[in-house]
Amino acid sequence: MSNSRRRVLITGAAGGVGSRLAEGLREDYDLVLHDRSRENAPPGTDFRTAELGVLDEVLDLMDGVDTVVHLAGAASPESPWDAVLDANIVGQRNILEAARRAGVRRVVLASSNHAMGMYDRNEQWPVYPDQIPRADSLYGVSKIFGEAIGRYYHDEYDLDVIALRIGWVSDDPLEAQEDILRAMWLSREDCEQVVRCAIEAEVRFGIYYAISNNPNRRWSLTNTTLELGYRPEDSWTDLAGATEHVVEGGADVRDTWPLGS
């Protein structure tokens, strides 16, 4: 990886994943942090506010930025249509359009396992990143849109776009009662690593699963390891008190997945 300091904009930097990344990446990058309000702004940081649905406000975030790590938006698979439309569809387009106009080199998009979640609900494993997308929710649909419009901006405008299908980020994966959640766990350290890889990798477009080294995972990390150089180091089964109950073919998933997840 390059040792040069890039100027990296993290959108949604006050959220759970964003705040972790802001802390973990600050020693290696010049960070610009974004959220809708300054309420949770870390002291001493370049923190900016903008509504994703307003292109002019998003444009103001991009000054001097090399890479955008785009995390902001409606984050729940139970998000209603209005929230998904404004934040994840209009907002996603505005991020890419503003990046293009500002001459940003690369956008790293936070996609989601929910873009392929119907495979999980129907227990049709393994899942590979090049399969036909099958959303399990309107939220998942919005993530498919993000991947598709990211591909368009790469093809049409030569903008680097790396989409990470992020699994389940939790400090305690053992709190989950469902095997599928533990299987898609992404640790804080592995999350930082895969985002660093996405910022620095030579590949200019791709869709990649981002999950820790869980033995029961059902989603392929092959292109993530080969093309991004990601080497997950954590597994939920390594945690104190963890006990894996092996189910051949994968444990059943409830018919209402992902509601309540």
C-alpha positions, 0 to 999 in steps of 0.5 A: 500500500502507498504510504502517502497521505491522502485526503479522505472524506468519510460521510456518516462519520458520527455513525457506528462504523463511521466513528470507528473508521475515523478513529482508526484511519486518522494516523494514516490519512488527512480526514474530512468528517461529515454528518448531518449535524455537529452534535457528535463531532470529535474535537479537533477534526475537520468536521462538515455538515451537509444534507445528502439530498442537496447537491450543492451542500455535497459539493462543498464537502469535496474540496481537495479530497482524494477519496470518499468513503461513503457510509452515510444514509439510511442504514436499516433493512427496515428503512421506509421508502422515503428514507431510502429514496432521499438518503440512499438513492438521491444522496448516492447519486449526489456523492458520485456526481459531486466527486466527479465534478471535484476531480476526486480519484476514488469513491468507496461505497458502503454496500451491504449483504442485503443487496443479496439477502434473498439468497440468504432468506432462501438458504441458497449458498454459497453466494458470489459477488458476480451473481444476479443481485437479489435484495431482501428489502427496499434498503437492499434495493437501494444498495443495488442501485448504489452498485449500479450507478457506481458502475455507470460513473466508472464506465462513463466518467472514469471514476474509481468506484469500489463497493464493499458489501459490508456484513454485520459490524458488532463489538459482540457477535456472541450476542446474536441468536442467529447463526447467519448474523455471526456468519457475516460478522465483520470485526472493527479491526477487519473493517478498518483493514478492508477499507484501507485496502479499498482506498489503496488497491490498484483495481479501479472498480469492483464489488466485494464482500467484507466479512471477517474470517468466520468459518461458517460464512456463506459469502465468497471473499476470493476477489476481496483477497485477490484484488484488494489484498484483504486478509481478515484476521478475526473470527467470532469463534476465537472469542471467549465463550464462543461455541460453534454448532456445525450445521451441514449446508448452513443453519436455517434462516427464518422466513422473515429475514431480515426483519428484526436483524 
